[in-house]
Amino acid sequence: MPEPSADPIHDTAPGLPRLLEVMRRLRDPETGCPWDIEQDFASIAPYTIEEAYEVADAIERGSMAELEGELGDLLLQVVFHARMAEERGDFSFDSVASGIAEKMIARHPHIFGDESREKSAEQQTRDWETVKAAERAARAETGVLDGVALGLPALMRAAKLQKRAARVGFDWPDVGEVLDKISEEAAELVEARDTLTQREVEEEMGDLLFVMANLARHLDVDPEVALRGANAKFTRRFNAVEAELRAMGKEPSQSDLSEMDALWDAAKRREKAAAQS
C-alpha cells in the first residue's frame, strides 16, 4: 500500500483521507471556517436530507455526471456528522464504516456465512426482516412500530408504519376495503370543509393521505416514487403550457384557465403520441 501523504489537502490522489482532512481543518476551532465551526447535528440534518433527495433526483433524470457530484455532496454530510461526533468523543468515521460493514455481513449470511445462496428473493426478504427484528429487539425496541424514523418524509413514514402493522395482521385483507375507506375519508373531508375548523380539516386531510399511502402499498406501489413521477409529469406539462403561451407572446398571468387547460390537453396528447411511437 502507498504511504499516506504528508499533505493530504494538496495531494490529489483519490480516497477518503483527503476529504476527512478537509473536514477536520474546516472544523478546527482556531483556524477553521466560522460557519462550519458553528454547525451542530441539528443544523446540518436538513442539508443531509436535501442532499439525499438531490441524489434521487439525479437518478430520476438519468444524469450520471450529476449523480457523481450529488453522491459527493451526500458523502460530505456523513463526514460532517462523523467529525462532529469524533470531536465529542462519541464515534468516528472509521467506526461508522466498520459498523455498517458488520451490519451488512450479519444481514447476508448467504453471502458471508454458511447459508446457501440458493434462495428466492421472497425468502431472502423474509430472512432480512427476521434479522432486522432481532436487531430491534437487541435495541429494546419491542413495539411493532418502534424504530420507524420520525424524520422520514411523512408519506414514506406512513407506508412504513402500515407495512409494520400489516406484519401482525392489522391490515385490510383486500384493495376493495381500502378503496371503500378512501371514499369514506373523502366524504369526511368534504363535510369538514363546510362545517369544521381549519385544524379539523387538516386532520381529515391527513387521514385521507394516510389511506392513500395504504392503497399504494396494497398495489405494490412506492407512494414516494409515484408522487415524484406525478410531480415530474405536472412540471413537464406546465412547462409546455408556458412555452406555448410564450410563443403567443403571453405569460400565464395574461391567460385564463380555459386557454391553459386546452394547452395542457394538447401537451398531454403529444406526450402520449410520443410514448406510442
N, C-alpha and C positions, 0 to 999 in steps of 0.2 A: 504493500500500500504506500502511496506517496506521503511524504511528511506534511503535516499541516503547515499552512503558510504562516509566516511571522506577521503578515499584514493582510488579513482576510478581506478587509474593506476594498483594497486596491487589487486584490487577486481575483481575476475574472473566471477562475475555474468553477465549474458548476458544483452545486451541492448546498446543503443546509448550513454549514459552518459560517459562510459569509452572511447569510440572512440573519442568523442568530446573533452574530456580532453587530450587525447593523442595528438590530432592535436593542441590544444591550447598550450601545452608545446613545441611541435616541432616548433611552430611559435613564441615562446617567444623571444623577441629581445635581452634579456640578457643571457638566459640560453638555448635557443633552438638550433636546428640543423642549422648550417650555410647554407646548401643547401636549406632547407625548407624555411628559412627566406628570402632568395634571390628571391624566386619564385614570379610570379605575374600571373594574369589571362591568359595573352597571352602565357607565358611559360608553364603553366600547361595544356592548352587546347589540345595540341597534345596528351598528355597522356590520357586525358579524352576520346578522340575519339578512341585511341588504345584500352583502356580497354573495351569500348562498343563493339568493334569488337571481342575481346577475349571472351566476354560473348556469342556473337553469334556463335563463333567457338566451344565453349564447348557444346552449344545446338545442333549444327550441328552434332557433333560427339557423342551426347547422353551420355556425361560424366557428371553425376550428381556430382561426387566428385570434378571435376574441376570447374563445374558451381558454386558450393558454394564458392570456393575461388575467382573466377573471379567476382562474384557479390560483394564480399567484396572489391575487388580492385576498382570496379566501385563506390561503396558507398563511399570509401575513397576520390575519386575525388570530389563527391558532398560536402563532409565535408570540403575538402580543399578549394574549391571555396567559400563556405559559411563562412568559418573562415576568409578568406581574406576580404570578403565584410563586415563582422562584425567589423573587425579592422578599416575599413574606415568609419564605421557608416552608411553603405548603407542598409544592411539587415542581417538577421541571419539564422542559420539552422532552428530554430523554425518557422520563418516567411516563409521560403521556404516550409516546411512541411505543414504549415497551408494553404498556398496559393494553393498548388496542391490539398489538401483536398477540399477546397472550389470550385476549378475548377471542380473536379470530381462530386461533389454534384450538381453543376449548370448544368453540361452536362448530368446528368442522372435523370431528373425529374420523369421518370417512375419507379425509384427505391426509390429516396429520397423525391419525391414530390407527388402531387395528380394525376399525369398522369397514365393511365393504362399500365400495363406491357404486355398486350395482343397486341403486335406489331410484325410485321415481322422484320427480320434482315434488309431488304431493307428499311423499314420505319424508323427504328432506325438510320440507316446510314444517311438518308435524314435529320432527326431531328438533328443529330450530326453536320452535315455540316451547318445547319441553325444557331445553337448555335455558332459554330466557326466563322461564317461570322459576327454575331453580336459582338463577341469579337474583331475581326479585325477592325470592324467599330469603336468600342469604343477606339481602339488604333490609330484611324485616318489612318488606312490602307485601303484606298479607291480603289486602283488599284487591278485588278483581280489577279495579280501576287505578290502583296505585301505580305510580311511575309514568303515567301518561303526562308528558311535559306540559306545564301551564303556558310556556312561551310559544307553543306551536301556533301557526295560523288557526283561527277559530274553526274554519271549515275542515281542515286536516285533523284537528283535535276531535271534532265531532265524529268523524269517521272512525278514528282510533278508539274512542270511548265505546262506540256502538259495536265495533268488532270485538272488543274485550267482553262486553256484556253478552254478545251472541255466543261466545265460547261456553258460557254456563247456561245456555238455553233461554236467556232473556232477549227474545227476538220474535218478530212476526215470522210465521212459517212460510209465507209466500208474498210475492210482489203485490198481488191484489190488495192485501190488507194494508200495505204501505201506501198504495195509491188512495185507498179509502181514507186513510189518516191525513194524507195531503189535502184531500177535498175538505175534510173536517177543519183542519188548521187554517186553510184559505178562507173558509166561511167565517171562522172566528176572527180572522184578521179584518175582514170587511166590516164585521159588526164592531170591532174595536175602533176602527177608523171613524165610525159615526157616533159612538157613544162613550168611549173611554178616554183616559188621559194619554198624553204622548208617551209616558213611561209604559203604560199598559199596551199601547200599540207596538212599542219596541219589543216588549216581551212576546207578544203574539207573532211578530215578525221573526224573532229568534226561534220560536217553536217550529214555524214553517220551514226555515232554513235547516234546522236540525233534522227534520223528517226528510227533506230533500237529500241531505247527506246520506241518510239511511237508504233511500231509494237507490242512490248511486252504488252503494255497497252491494245491495241485492242484485243490481245489474252488472256487477263486477266492473264498475267504472270508478276511476280515481276522481273524486269531485274537484280536487285542485287542478288536475290536468284538464278536465272537462271545462272548467271555468276559464282557465288560461286560454284554451282554444277559442272559447266564445269571445273573450276579450280581444284576441288577435283578429278574429273574424270581423268583429264590430269595428276595430281600428282600420282594417283594410277597406271595408266598405264605406266608412265615413270619409276616409282619405280620398276615395274615388269620387264621392259626392262633392267634396271640396274642390277636387281637380276639375270636375265638370263645371262647377259654378265659376271657377277662375277663368275657364275657357270662355265663359259668357261675360266675363268682366264683372263678376259679382262675388261678394263674400257671403258666408252663411247667414250673417245678420241681416243681409239685404234680400234674403229669400224667405220662403214660408214653408210650413210643414208639408203642404200638398206637393210643392215642387221638389223639395228634398226627398220626400217619400218616393216619388216617381224615379228620381235619380238613384236612390237606394235600390229599388227593384231592378233597375237596369244593370247596376253593378252586380247584383245577386245573379241575374241571368247570365251575365258574362262569365262570372266565376264558374257557374255550373256547366256552361258550354265548354269552357277551357278544361274543366276536370274530365269531361266526357270525350274530349278529342284525343 
